[in-house]
């Protein structure tokens, strides 16, 4: 048994500085030195291992196993999703159906701002609610690049849009995990998050379009932006507070898509923005196609939606896991690492079990949807195999990068270096509601997952809040709500976006594009939580 040490140098400032090195190396390699993402990830991983072994005293074999465990998790479920989404995109693009899909979306509105709103925010929220784990960014970025958006715009804007829905993504998985590690009531946590994020569900669409075209051009289309945001925020609040976390995003996204589509039937911008600087392709919004061609173009994505939704339901997952889902304990790591106070209330042994649930993994549902769609589009079995091989070659570096990113996250988690960073933020006294929100943001930036951030820091949030006399439900919820704003800046999501837009190697540009938006929105969430803690009752908008 090895117990984590959170202040190995007896000086919290120095220990925090050393613990931050893997993150600094990774982000600087991508954002400043513009190294290829897989090279930056390898450098970050080597730094994380060095800090874990040399600074925190983690046994070398144990640190190596933690990295391998993280790499395996990076490939399944996350890399598995990306590979199969890109496979589906390749199938539709090769046959020309994706071009028809682009024009049919453009026919809803030929205004680029409204196309962005419908795809990145509304449709992306649906995929986040059904699957999560990179699916919405992969799908929406691919759609936007096909509509003529530049790779930077398609990548960065998809990442900004994929924020407000994240806390309830994958059928509420982050909230369920948060309740599990904190011991707090699931419905109380769901309700509190549902009283924080709706404000940002209204704000983010305005922020998204402003990031795209600037404030003045955003004002030209403020009515449909407001419709999209409010029609998402109200169901988000109602479902999270009166039902639970499971169907929040799916219901809110469907209501938002339907509301926006209906509104655009009766409203048109006075100055439509049909052109876009540096567009990669021109999309003819008014091109006419047979209804049968349009149905054929939409068919693969509708099939994808059905399979993603089915694979997201607990009943289907349980049924598939009943056939094959071995849980493999990692020898030399499982139950051999111990978290200790003050990160947790009492010493807790960390499990290390890899769930090889390949049948119930979301990526498997996407693969089946792609195969079914490919056969309906006229591909032979041999053609599908050849296209899959081409796709695998296309995303090879992306898969390596994602594996290394998760290896970094798991190394820092089991070594306790991320807890060192969290403890530094937790020592901020009465400002803790603000900085506690940054802890959630930091967790997602490090791990790429709101679920992982909640598992990582949920216990710390409860313990610290109780010590400071703050409602622990508020701070646990803030961990998840603040975390969603880190989703656009985590290296894993950036690699997903660069892969979907075929812009691999430009991750530094994407990181610089989203960095300000991520930090600014996380700060706004922190200020809201600070207000909830001190300036108005915690029951604000409570049912």
SULSUL-V494007 format. One record per residue. N is the residue number from 1. RES is the residue in one letter. PSI is psi in radians with two decimals (999 if undefined). OMEGA is omega in degrees with one decimal (999 if undefined). Layout:
[[N/RES/PSI/OMEGA] [N/RES/PSI/OMEGA]]
This chain:
[[1/X/2.29/177.0] [2/X/2.20/179.9] [3/X/2.38/-179.3] [4/X/2.57/177.1] [5/X/2.17/-172.9] [6/X/-0.25/176.8] [7/X/1.21/-172.6] [8/X/-0.36/-177.3] [9/X/0.03/-178.3] [10/X/0.27/179.0] [11/X/1.88/-170.8] [12/X/-0.59/-179.9] [13/X/-0.79/179.7] [14/X/-0.75/179.8] [15/X/-0.69/179.5] [16/X/-0.72/179.6] [17/X/-0.80/179.8] [18/X/-0.72/-178.8] [19/X/-0.48/-177.9] [20/X/-0.17/-173.8] [21/X/-0.78/179.8] [22/X/-0.71/179.8] [23/X/-0.74/-179.4] [24/X/-0.80/-179.9] [25/X/-0.79/-178.3] [26/X/-0.92/-175.5] [27/X/-0.63/178.2] [28/X/-0.67/179.0] [29/X/-0.66/-179.2] [30/X/-0.90/-170.1] [31/X/-0.54/-176.1] [32/X/-0.91/-176.0] [33/X/-0.14/175.1] [34/X/0.74/173.2] [35/X/2.72/175.0] [36/X/2.55/-171.1] [37/X/-0.69/-177.9] [38/X/-0.54/176.0] [39/X/-0.78/178.0] [40/X/-0.70/-179.8] [41/X/-0.69/177.4] [42/X/-0.71/177.6] [43/X/-0.74/177.3] [44/X/-0.69/179.9] [45/X/-0.77/178.0] [46/X/-0.68/177.8] [47/X/-0.74/179.3] [48/X/-0.72/178.7] [49/X/-0.71/179.4] [50/X/-0.78/179.3] [51/X/-0.77/-178.8] [52/X/-0.76/-174.4] [53/X/-0.87/-172.0] [54/X/-0.63/-177.1] [55/X/-0.81/-174.6] [56/X/-0.10/174.5] [57/X/0.39/178.7] [58/X/2.35/177.5] [59/X/2.34/-175.4] [60/X/-0.75/-179.6] [61/X/-0.68/-179.9] [62/X/-0.71/178.4] [63/X/-0.74/178.5] [64/X/-0.69/179.1] [65/X/-0.65/177.0] [66/X/-0.70/178.6] [67/X/-0.75/178.4] [68/X/-0.69/177.8] [69/X/-0.77/178.3] [70/X/-0.70/178.9] [71/X/-0.71/178.1] [72/X/-0.71/177.9] [73/X/-0.56/177.9] [74/X/-0.60/179.5] [75/X/-0.63/177.0] [76/X/1.91/23.9] [77/X/-0.22/-163.4] [78/X/-0.94/179.8] [79/X/-0.59/178.7] [80/X/-0.64/176.9] [81/X/-0.86/-175.8] [82/X/-0.80/-179.4] [83/X/-0.79/-173.5] [84/X/-0.51/173.4] [85/X/-0.77/178.9] [86/X/-0.60/175.9] [87/X/-0.81/178.3] [88/X/-0.76/178.6] [89/X/-0.76/179.2] [90/X/-0.71/179.7] [91/X/-0.81/-177.5] [92/X/-0.59/-179.3] [93/X/-0.70/-177.8] [94/X/-0.64/-177.5] [95/X/-0.11/-179.0] [96/X/-0.01/-178.5] [97/X/-0.49/-179.9] [98/X/-0.59/177.9] [99/X/-0.66/177.5] [100/X/-0.71/177.2] [101/X/-0.77/178.4] [102/X/-0.80/-176.4] [103/X/-0.58/179.4] [104/X/-0.63/175.3] [105/X/-0.71/178.9] [106/X/-0.48/-179.3] [107/X/-0.39/173.6] [108/X/-0.73/171.8] [109/X/2.34/177.6] [110/X/0.06/178.2] [111/X/2.17/-176.2] [112/X/-0.62/-178.6] [113/X/-0.66/-177.8] [114/X/-0.54/172.2] [115/X/-0.78/177.4] [116/X/-0.79/-178.4] [117/X/-0.79/-176.3] [118/X/-0.77/-174.3] [119/X/-0.98/-171.5] [120/X/-0.74/-175.9] [121/X/-1.01/-173.3] [122/X/-0.97/-178.3] [123/X/-0.66/178.3] [124/X/-0.66/178.9] [125/X/-0.63/178.2] [126/X/-0.82/-179.7] [127/X/-0.56/175.6] [128/X/-0.77/-179.2] [129/X/-0.60/-177.0] [130/X/-0.62/-171.6] [131/X/-0.82/-175.9] [132/X/-2.73/173.6] [133/X/0.72/174.8] [134/X/-0.22/-177.9] [135/X/-0.85/-176.2] [136/X/-0.70/-179.7] [137/X/-0.73/-179.5] [138/X/-0.78/-176.8] [139/X/-0.88/-174.4] [140/X/-0.63/178.2] [141/X/-0.69/177.6] [142/X/-0.70/179.1] [143/X/-0.75/-177.8] [144/X/-0.70/179.6] [145/X/-0.59/177.2] [146/X/-0.47/178.6] [147/X/-0.03/177.0] [148/X/0.04/175.6] [149/X/2.56/176.5] [150/X/2.72/178.5] [151/X/-0.70/179.9] [152/X/-0.77/179.5] [153/X/-0.81/-179.3] [154/X/-0.73/-178.7] [155/X/-0.98/-174.6] [156/X/-0.72/-177.6] [157/X/-0.61/174.8] [158/X/-0.64/179.2] [159/X/-0.73/178.5] [160/X/-0.71/-178.6] [161/X/-0.54/-176.1] [162/X/1.10/-179.4] [163/X/-1.23/-174.2] [164/X/-0.56/179.7] [165/X/-0.18/-165.8] [166/X/-0.65/-175.7] [167/X/-0.50/179.0] [168/X/0.36/-177.5] [169/X/2.86/178.1] [170/X/0.86/178.8] [171/X/0.76/173.4] [172/X/0.26/-176.2] [173/X/-0.77/-179.9] [174/X/-0.68/-178.2] [175/X/-0.71/177.4] [176/X/-0.75/178.5] [177/X/-0.69/179.5] [178/X/-0.75/177.9] [179/X/-0.65/-179.0] [180/X/-0.75/-175.3] [181/X/-0.40/-177.9] [182/X/-0.38/-175.4] [183/X/0.15/178.5] [184/X/2.80/-177.1] [185/X/2.28/-176.9] [186/X/-0.77/-176.4] [187/X/-0.57/176.1] [188/X/-0.74/177.7] [189/X/-0.79/178.7] [190/X/-0.77/-179.5] [191/X/-0.71/-178.8] [192/X/-0.78/176.4] [193/X/-0.65/178.9] [194/X/-0.11/172.6] [195/X/0.02/176.1] [196/X/-0.86/-171.1] [197/X/-0.49/179.6] [198/X/-0.57/175.9] [199/X/-0.66/-178.0] [200/X/-0.37/173.3] [201/X/-0.49/173.9] [202/X/-0.69/-175.7] [203/X/-0.74/-171.8] [204/X/-0.74/177.8] [205/X/-0.69/176.0] [206/X/-0.75/179.8] [207/X/-0.74/-178.1] [208/X/-0.88/-177.7] [209/X/-0.62/176.6] [210/X/-0.71/177.8] [211/X/-0.45/-178.0] [212/X/-0.86/-170.7] [213/X/-0.04/-178.3] [214/X/2.88/-172.3] [215/X/-0.76/-175.4] [216/X/-0.79/179.9] [217/X/-0.46/174.2] [218/X/-0.72/-178.2] [219/X/-0.44/179.5] [220/X/-0.37/-177.9] [221/X/0.52/-176.4] [222/X/-0.57/-178.6] [223/X/-0.88/178.9] [224/X/-0.52/176.2] [225/X/-0.76/178.6] [226/X/-0.71/178.4] [227/X/-0.83/-179.1] [228/X/-0.77/-177.3] [229/X/-0.84/-177.8] [230/X/-0.69/-179.9] [231/X/-0.27/171.6] [232/X/-0.74/-173.9] [233/X/-0.72/-176.6] [234/X/-0.88/174.9] [235/X/-0.60/178.2] [236/X/-0.79/177.9] [237/X/-0.83/-174.8] [238/X/-0.82/-176.7] [239/X/-0.73/-178.6] [240/X/-0.53/-177.5] [241/X/-0.50/-174.7] [242/X/-0.19/179.8] [243/X/-0.96/-177.4] [244/X/-3.06/-172.0] [245/X/-0.13/-164.1] [246/X/-0.79/-172.6] [247/X/0.27/-174.0] [248/X/-0.98/-174.4] [249/X/-0.68/-176.7] [250/X/-0.83/179.9] [251/X/-0.81/-178.6] [252/X/-0.70/-178.9] [253/X/-0.72/179.1] [254/X/-0.76/178.1] [255/X/-0.72/-178.6] [256/X/-0.78/178.9] [257/X/-0.79/-178.6] [258/X/-0.75/-179.5] [259/X/-0.76/-179.5] [260/X/-0.75/-180.0] [261/X/-0.75/179.0] [262/X/-0.71/-179.5] [263/X/-0.67/-178.1] [264/X/-0.18/174.4] [265/X/-0.43/-175.8] [266/X/-0.08/-177.6] [267/X/2.40/175.9] [268/X/2.49/177.4] [269/X/2.54/179.6] [270/X/-0.60/178.7] [271/X/1.47/-179.0] [272/X/2.42/178.5] [273/X/1.59/-177.0] [274/X/-0.38/179.3] [275/X/2.81/178.8] [276/X/2.27/179.4] [277/X/2.43/175.8] [278/X/0.52/179.3] [279/X/2.48/-179.8] [280/X/-0.58/177.1] [281/X/2.79/175.6] [282/X/2.28/-179.6] [283/X/2.19/-179.0] [284/X/1.76/-174.6] [285/X/-0.52/-174.2] [286/X/0.17/179.0] [287/X/2.40/-178.3] [288/X/2.39/176.7] [289/X/2.67/174.6] [290/X/2.59/178.5] [291/X/-0.61/179.8] [292/X/-0.63/178.0] [293/X/-0.70/179.2] [294/X/-0.76/178.4] [295/X/-0.69/178.8] [296/X/-0.67/-179.6] [297/X/-0.64/-179.3] [298/X/-0.39/-172.9] [299/X/-0.84/-179.0] [300/X/-0.62/-176.3] [301/X/-0.53/173.5] [302/X/-0.72/175.5] [303/X/-0.74/177.7] [304/X/-0.79/-179.5] [305/X/-0.75/-179.2] [306/X/-0.83/-177.6] [307/X/-0.68/178.0] [308/X/-0.73/179.0] [309/X/-0.78/179.5] [310/X/-0.80/-177.9] [311/X/-0.30/178.7] [312/X/-0.26/-177.9] [313/X/2.40/-178.0] [314/X/-0.60/-177.6] [315/X/-0.78/179.5] [316/X/-0.75/178.6] [317/X/-0.80/-178.8] [318/X/-0.71/-179.9] [319/X/-0.78/-179.9] [320/X/-0.66/177.7] [321/X/-0.45/178.1] [322/X/-0.43/178.8] [323/X/-0.79/-177.8] [324/X/1.95/175.9] [325/X/1.11/-178.6] [326/X/2.43/175.5] [327/X/2.01/-171.6] [328/X/1.91/175.8] [329/X/2.35/-178.9] [330/X/1.90/-177.9] [331/X/2.43/-179.4] [332/X/-0.03/179.1] [333/X/-0.68/-176.5] [334/X/2.13/177.6] [335/X/0.53/176.7] [336/X/-0.01/176.1] [337/X/2.35/-176.6] [338/X/2.13/170.5] [339/X/2.50/-176.8] [340/X/2.84/175.6] [341/X/2.63/9.2] [342/X/0.14/178.9] [343/X/-0.62/176.2] [344/X/2.77/-177.3] [345/X/-0.64/178.6] [346/X/2.69/-179.5] [347/X/2.38/-176.9] [348/X/2.27/179.4] [349/X/2.32/-176.7] [350/X/2.15/174.1] [351/X/2.79/174.7] [352/X/1.47/-175.7] [353/X/2.09/178.4] [354/X/2.10/-179.0] [355/X/1.78/-178.5] [356/X/1.07/-177.0] [357/X/1.08/-173.0] [358/X/-0.53/-179.5] [359/X/-0.73/-176.3] [360/X/-0.05/178.2] [361/X/2.47/-178.3] [362/X/-0.65/179.7] [363/X/-0.54/178.4] [364/X/-0.68/174.4] [365/X/-0.70/178.0] [366/X/-0.70/179.0] [367/X/-0.78/178.9] [368/X/-0.73/177.4] [369/X/-0.70/179.7] [370/X/-0.72/-179.9] [371/X/-0.81/178.5] [372/X/-0.80/-179.8] [373/X/-0.74/-179.8] [374/X/-0.73/177.8] [375/X/-0.72/178.9] [376/X/-0.47/178.0] [377/X/-0.11/175.0] [378/X/0.15/177.5] [379/X/2.54/170.4] [380/X/2.95/177.8] [381/X/-0.73/177.7] [382/X/-0.68/178.2] [383/X/-0.68/177.5] [384/X/-0.74/180.0] [385/X/-0.77/-179.7] [386/X/-0.71/179.4] [387/X/-0.61/179.3] [388/X/-0.69/177.9] [389/X/-0.72/177.1] [390/X/-0.71/180.0] [391/X/-0.74/179.4] [392/X/-0.72/177.5] [393/X/-0.67/-178.4] [394/X/-0.69/-172.8] [395/X/0.26/-173.8] [396/X/-0.76/-179.7] [397/X/-0.57/178.2] [398/X/-0.73/178.5] [399/X/-0.72/176.9] [400/X/-0.74/-178.8] [401/X/-0.81/-179.5] [402/X/-0.71/177.9] [403/X/-0.74/180.0] [404/X/-0.66/179.0] [405/X/-0.81/-179.6] [406/X/-0.53/175.1] [407/X/-0.69/176.2] [408/X/-0.84/-178.0] [409/X/-0.76/-178.4] [410/X/-0.60/177.2] [411/X/-0.82/179.9] [412/X/-0.59/179.7] [413/X/-0.87/-176.6] [414/X/-0.43/176.9] [415/X/-0.35/-179.0] [416/X/0.12/-179.2] [417/X/-0.57/176.8] [418/X/-0.60/177.0] [419/X/-0.59/175.7] [420/X/-0.77/177.5] [421/X/-0.74/179.2] [422/X/-0.71/179.5] [423/X/-0.59/177.7] [424/X/-0.72/178.3] [425/X/-0.49/-177.3] [426/X/-0.15/-176.6] [427/X/0.51/-173.1] [428/X/0.19/172.7] [429/X/-2.31/-174.3] [430/X/-0.30/176.4] [431/X/0.10/-175.7] [432/X/-0.67/178.0] [433/X/-0.63/177.0] [434/X/-0.89/-175.9] [435/X/-0.44/173.4] [436/X/-0.58/174.8] [437/X/-0.67/176.2] [438/X/-0.49/177.3] [439/X/-0.78/176.8] [440/X/-0.73/177.6] [441/X/-0.76/179.1] [442/X/-0.72/-179.0] [443/X/-0.75/179.9] [444/X/-0.66/177.2] [445/X/-0.64/-179.8] [446/X/-0.77/-170.6] [447/X/-0.37/-177.6] [448/X/0.17/-174.4] [449/X/2.26/174.8] [450/X/-0.59/176.4] [451/X/-0.85/-179.6] [452/X/-0.69/178.2] [453/X/-0.71/179.1] [454/X/-0.70/177.1] [455/X/-0.68/-175.8] [456/X/-0.83/-170.2] [457/X/-0.01/-179.1] [458/X/-0.80/179.5] [459/X/-0.74/177.8] [460/X/-0.72/-180.0] [461/X/-0.77/-178.9] [462/X/-0.81/-178.2] [463/X/-0.82/-178.1] [464/X/-0.74/-179.9] [465/X/-0.75/-180.0] [466/X/-0.64/177.5] [467/X/-0.57/-178.0] [468/X/-0.01/-179.7] [469/X/0.45/178.3] [470/X/2.57/179.3] [471/X/2.07/-178.4] [472/X/-0.49/177.2] [473/X/-0.70/179.3] [474/X/-0.83/-175.1] [475/X/-0.59/174.9] [476/X/-0.73/177.2] [477/X/-0.66/179.4] [478/X/-0.55/177.6] [479/X/-0.71/-179.5] [480/X/-0.77/-178.6] [481/X/-0.70/176.4] [482/X/-0.58/-178.7] [483/X/-0.57/-175.4] [484/X/-0.48/-179.3] [485/X/-0.25/174.1] [486/X/-0.18/-176.3] [487/X/-0.61/-177.0] [488/X/-0.27/-174.0] [489/X/-0.13/-179.3] [490/X/2.50/-172.4] [491/X/-0.60/179.5] [492/X/-0.83/-179.5] [493/X/-0.63/178.3] [494/X/-0.69/177.7] [495/X/-0.69/176.2] [496/X/-0.80/-179.1] [497/X/-0.77/-178.7] [498/X/-0.56/177.6] [499/X/-0.78/-178.1] [500/X/-0.55/-178.9] [501/X/0.11/-178.7] [502/X/0.70/-177.8] [503/X/0.55/-178.8] [504/X/2.39/-176.3] [505/X/-0.14/179.8] [506/X/0.49/-177.5] [507/X/-0.53/178.2] [508/X/-0.71/178.3] [509/X/-0.72/179.5] [510/X/-0.76/179.7] [511/X/-0.78/179.8] [512/X/-0.56/179.9] [513/X/-0.70/-172.1] [514/X/-0.24/-171.5] [515/X/-0.88/-179.5] [516/X/-0.79/-177.6] [517/X/-0.70/-179.4] [518/X/-0.86/-177.5] [519/X/-0.72/-178.6] [520/X/-0.79/-179.8] [521/X/-0.65/176.0] [522/X/-0.66/178.4] [523/X/-0.70/178.4] [524/X/-0.69/175.5] [525/X/-0.75/179.2] [526/X/-0.70/177.9] [527/X/-0.65/176.2] [528/X/-0.79/179.7] [529/X/-0.68/176.5] [530/X/-0.72/176.9] [531/X/-0.71/177.7] [532/X/-0.56/-177.6] [533/X/-0.62/-169.7] [534/X/-0.49/-168.2] [535/X/-0.42/177.3] [536/X/2.86/-174.4] [537/X/2.56/177.4] [538/X/-0.29/-178.5] [539/X/0.16/178.8] [540/X/2.12/-179.3] [541/X/0.19/179.0] [542/X/2.51/179.8] [543/X/999/999]]
